[in-house]
Amino acid sequence: MEELYKCYLTVLTSSSGNQLKRS
């Protein structure tokens, strides 16, 4: 379960994180 959460977090940070940083 932790691995799935980490994967989800990585994808979120990769997608939303970049957009958030730009904004």
DARA-V607291 format. One line per field, one symbol per residue. ss: DSSP state (H for helix, E for strand, - for the rest). phi: phi as a letter, one per 40 degrees, with the letter a starting at -180 (. if undefined). psi: psi as a letter, one per 30 degrees, with the letter a starting at -180 (. if undefined). A space follows every 50 residues. Layout:
ss=???
phi=???
psi=???
This chain:
ss=-HHHHHHHHHHHHHHHHHHHHH-
phi=.cccccccccccccccdcccccc
psi=eeeeeeeeeeeeeedeeeeeee.
